[in-house]
Amino acid sequence: MNKLVIASIFRDSEAYLPRYLNQITALIDTWHGDIGFVWLEGDSVDNTRRMLTTARNNLLQQRHSCELLRHDTNQALGDTALAGKERMTRLANCWNMCLSNLPSCAYTIVVESDLIWDTVTVLTAIAGINNNRRVIAPKLMIEGGTLLTGNKMFYDTHGFSKKSGNFTNNMPYWLESAKEKDERYLRCMTMGGMLVSKYETQRDVRFALSTCILDYPDGCGLFMDKTLSIYHPPPRHIYA
């Protein structure tokens, strides 16, 4: 079995959903095997649900599996009035409902729906998985995020951490030993953005309700591939 399953959640995503669909189409055209999808949508007031339904129907016609779930929280997840922990809990619950519907497969990708990535990055991450490196993530950078410092900016300082602490937006992004600087893969405590693993690694792992970070067991083998990058669209404050 060489099936790959991609899990993502959506809310008011019509602005970037065409990009997400183009990215998965390119991957379908390249992957030598079946690709399935588990999508969860809720609380959208734009055309996200209709667009996902159309995409799901097209995938089913192409004989790809696609589960489209719905979960309305009845409160905007991006509402700044929500306390940080409450917002994380709501998001984590959405993700966990999505992950609880993962079908058996060879590989899984848990990826935020607004991120910018390409097929080569996915294939390279999958190729790097072994008994030691059980979960691989690319660097998650800010697209074009050089306006404040002149350097490229790391995005997910919440999700990525090492024993020495969380990553930072600006270089050097993370602390590492001299030995680590010479290594392609950086061992992490937590990671975010796009998590690539085998199904048996991801099957029972869920997002922690207090942090909305995937809570892999100790010793699982989380590694960031320093040669790979994916991108988050620039947050508004970068251009403010």
C-alpha positions in Angstrom: 0.0 0.0 0.0 1.4 3.4 -1.1 -1.5 5.5 0.0 -1.0 9.1 1.2 -3.6 10.9 3.2 -3.7 14.7 3.7 -5.6 16.2 6.6 -6.5 19.9 6.8 -9.1 22.2 8.4 -10.9 25.2 6.9 -12.8 28.3 7.8 -13.6 31.2 5.5 -10.8 29.9 3.2 -12.1 31.0 -0.2 -9.3 33.5 -0.7 -6.5 30.9 -0.6 -8.5 27.6 -1.2 -7.7 27.7 -5.0 -4.0 27.7 -4.1 -4.5 24.7 -1.7 -6.4 22.8 -4.4 -3.7 23.6 -7.0 -1.0 22.3 -4.7 -2.8 19.0 -4.0 -3.5 18.6 -7.8 0.2 18.9 -8.5 0.9 16.3 -5.8 -1.7 13.9 -7.2 -0.1 14.2 -10.7 3.3 13.2 -9.2 2.6 10.7 -6.4 2.9 7.1 -7.5 0.0 5.7 -5.5 -3.4 6.7 -4.2 -4.0 10.0 -2.3 -6.9 10.6 0.1 -8.1 13.6 2.0 -9.8 14.3 5.3 -11.1 17.9 5.4 -13.0 19.6 8.2 -14.9 22.9 7.7 -16.9 24.9 10.0 -18.3 28.4 10.7 -17.6 29.7 7.2 -19.7 32.6 6.0 -18.0 32.7 2.5 -18.0 30.1 -0.3 -15.6 27.7 1.4 -18.1 24.9 2.0 -19.4 25.1 -1.6 -15.8 25.1 -3.0 -14.8 22.2 -0.9 -17.9 20.2 -1.8 -17.1 20.7 -5.5 -13.5 19.7 -5.0 -14.5 16.6 -3.1 -16.9 15.6 -5.9 -14.1 16.0 -8.4 -11.7 13.9 -6.3 -14.3 11.2 -5.9 -14.8 11.1 -9.7 -11.1 10.6 -10.0 -11.3 7.7 -7.6 -9.6 9.4 -4.7 -11.1 9.2 -1.2 -12.2 12.4 0.3 -14.0 12.9 3.6 -15.6 16.3 4.1 -16.6 16.9 7.7 -18.5 19.7 9.2 -18.1 21.1 12.7 -19.5 24.6 13.6 -18.2 26.1 16.8 -20.7 29.0 16.5 -17.9 31.4 17.3 -15.2 32.8 15.1 -11.9 31.0 15.8 -10.0 34.1 14.9 -12.0 36.3 17.2 -9.5 38.3 19.2 -12.0 38.5 22.0 -11.4 34.9 22.7 -8.9 34.2 25.4 -5.7 32.6 24.0 -6.3 29.2 25.7 -10.0 29.1 24.7 -9.1 29.8 21.1 -6.4 27.1 21.2 -8.9 24.6 22.6 -11.4 25.3 19.9 -8.9 24.9 17.2 -7.4 21.7 18.7 -10.9 20.2 19.0 -11.4 20.9 15.2 -8.1 19.3 14.3 -8.7 16.3 16.6 -12.1 15.7 15.0 -10.4 15.7 11.6 -7.6 13.4 12.7 -10.0 10.9 14.3 -11.2 10.2 10.7 -7.9 9.4 9.2 -8.1 6.1 7.3 -5.4 3.5 7.2 -2.7 4.4 4.8 1.1 4.4 4.3 1.8 8.1 5.0 0.0 11.1 6.5 0.4 14.8 6.1 -1.2 17.1 8.6 -1.0 20.6 7.0 -2.6 24.0 7.6 -4.7 24.9 4.7 -3.3 28.4 4.1 0.3 27.4 3.7 2.3 27.6 0.5 4.2 24.4 -0.5 5.2 22.4 -3.5 5.3 18.7 -4.4 9.1 18.4 -4.2 9.0 19.5 -0.6 6.4 16.8 0.3 8.3 14.0 -1.6 11.6 15.0 0.0 10.1 15.0 3.5 8.5 11.5 2.9 11.9 10.2 1.6 13.6 11.4 4.8 11.4 9.3 7.2 13.1 6.3 8.8 13.0 4.5 12.2 14.8 7.4 13.9 13.1 10.3 12.0 9.5 9.4 12.4 8.0 12.8 11.9 9.5 15.4 9.5 8.5 19.1 9.1 9.9 21.7 6.7 10.9 25.1 8.0 7.8 27.3 8.1 8.9 30.8 6.9 7.0 34.0 6.2 6.5 34.5 2.5 8.6 37.5 1.5 9.0 38.3 5.2 12.2 40.4 4.9 10.8 43.9 5.4 11.5 44.3 9.1 15.0 42.9 9.4 16.4 42.4 6.0 16.5 38.6 6.7 14.0 35.9 6.0 11.6 35.5 8.9 10.6 32.2 10.6 6.8 32.1 11.1 5.7 29.4 13.6 7.5 30.4 16.8 4.6 28.9 18.7 4.7 25.4 17.1 8.4 24.8 16.8 10.6 24.3 19.8 13.8 22.5 21.0 14.9 21.7 24.5 16.6 25.1 24.5 13.2 26.9 23.9 10.9 28.1 21.2 12.1 29.3 17.8 12.3 33.0 17.1 11.2 35.1 14.0 14.7 36.4 13.3 18.0 34.7 12.7 19.4 32.4 14.0 15.8 31.2 14.6 16.9 28.4 16.9 19.8 27.6 19.1 22.0 24.7 18.0 25.3 23.1 18.8 28.3 23.1 16.5 27.4 19.5 15.6 23.8 20.3 14.8 24.9 23.1 12.5 26.5 20.5 10.2 23.4 18.2 10.2 20.6 18.4 7.8 17.9 17.3 10.2 17.3 19.2 13.5 15.8 17.3 16.4 12.8 19.2 17.8 10.5 18.9 20.8 7.5 20.3 19.0 6.7 21.2 15.3 3.9 22.7 13.3 2.8 23.8 9.9 3.2 20.6 7.9 3.8 17.3 9.7 4.8 14.3 7.6 4.9 10.8 9.0 3.9 7.2 8.6 0.3 6.4 9.5 1.2 4.3 12.5 3.1 7.2 13.9 0.2 9.7 13.5 -2.7 7.3 14.1 -3.2 7.9 17.9 -1.6 11.4 18.2 -3.8 14.4 18.8 -3.5 18.1 19.3 -3.0 19.3 22.9 -6.1 21.3 23.9 -4.1 23.9 25.8 -1.6 24.7 23.0 -3.0 23.3 19.7 0.3 21.6 19.1 0.5 17.9 18.0 1.3 16.0 21.2 3.7 13.3 20.0 5.0 10.9 22.7 8.4 11.4 24.1 11.1 9.8 22.0 9.0 9.8 18.9 11.7 11.3 16.7 10.6 14.8 15.5 13.0 16.4 13.0 12.9 19.6 11.0 14.6 19.3 7.6 16.6 22.5 7.4 16.9 22.2 3.6 13.1 22.4 3.1 10.9 25.5 3.4 7.2 26.1 3.2 5.6 29.5 3.6 2.8 31.3 5.5 1.3 34.4 3.8 2.7 37.6 5.4 0.7 38.5 8.6 -0.8 42.0 8.4 1.6 43.5 11.0 4.6 43.0 8.7 3.2 45.6 6.3 1.8 47.9 9.0 
